[in-house]
Amino acid sequence: MKPSNRLIWLGAIAIAVLILLTIIAAPSNSKINSGSTYGLAPDGYGAWYAFMQDRGITIQRWQKPFDELKKEKRPVTLLQIYSQLNHPVLLSQEREWVEAGNTLVVLGVRQRVTAANFSTMQNSPFGDVKIETRRRLASISDQEKISLGDRFGAVVWEERRGKGKIIFSTTPYLAANAYQDYLSNFQYLASLVSQKGNLLFVDEYIHGYKDPEVRKSQGEGDLFSYLAKTPLLPAFIQVCILLFVLIWAQNRRFGKPVALETPELDNSEAYIQALAGVLHKAQSTDFLVQMIGKEEQLQLQKNLGLGSEILDRQTLVNTWQQQIGTATTELDAALQQSQKRRMSERELISWLGKWQTLRRVKKNT
């Protein structure tokens, strides 16, 4: 391989490793996109965002920290659709912002589970709104007003805070993509966020989306800055070092090349293995029983001093009893089984085990 081609292949391998590490280490964004207007899944809000634009309503995606809202000179309505249920508790900066005359709409707040049916149709000025949750706000204070609910409690309610107000919903899927067939759901949410004279934003910052200037200010403006905050940076450095070493060594190991020794071929062993493979494939256990049984009996006769001529079974059993003095059941079973020409694999293994036992017994006496 030419040096130039080798460098191309090494570079391609390094890039492939980086891509693989990125895929493995990158967190799954399926949960983050739940409730996002960028999400096209059933739990996303892409269809509702398009619905608002088609109606000519000015709506924008907010991709900055919450503190940046204070810089807006006009009153603001901010819609927050959480991926997970949160407690309806405002931070101090959020409370001050609402009290200054702004509106905060929060979908997906945690309330207790009631005996209500999971799927219900709630009455609204725009028709029946489909709600799929058993969570309700059971007790309503004087400062709170039910906007959508039933006898089990409120699903959507609002609360006045100073010059502004906050609207809570126990379901984060009030107008999700899954409810595109329920136009009243889309219209109802549109009515909640449409405040005369207010700027309308949908909070995408809580879903991980950030404007370019925000990413740059937070040190996420380029790929290197992103890698610096993840475990990928050490991996990237290691890959670069490895690539440099491979290029410097011209993809060869250090030291002198060592010639491989050619193993000596044992013809007898190769013949035995080849013959065993043929017999096993042909299932010729009769040949094995005949040859092995004869050889095992001859070896046993020699150990007992009976010569090298095949004797009958009874003579061999009697001699064993006289010289060894142990039970002859194992020997008698092995000799009888030797006369059986066809054996299954399990029977053959058991038969060979009996001959091994007889050799051990003779050796220990």
Secondary structure, 3 states (H helix, E strand, C coil): CCHHHHHHHHHHHHHHHHHHHHHHHCCCCCCCCCCCCCCCCCCCCHHHHHHHHHCCCCCEEECCCHHHHHHCCCCEEEEEEEEEEECCCCCHHHHHHHHCCCEEEEEEECCCECCCCCEEEECCCCCCEEEECCECECCCCCCEEEEEEECCEEEEEEEEECCEEEEEECCCCCCCHHHCCCHHHHHHHHHHHCCCCCEEEEECHHHCCCCHHHHHHCCCCCHHHHHHCCCHHHHHHHHHHHHHHHHHCCCCCCCCCCCCCCCCCCHHHHHHHHHHHHHHHHCCHHHHHHHHHHHHHHHHHHHHCCCCCCCCHHHHHHHHHHHCCCCCHHHHHHHHHHCCCCCCHHHHHHHHHHHHHHHHHHHHC
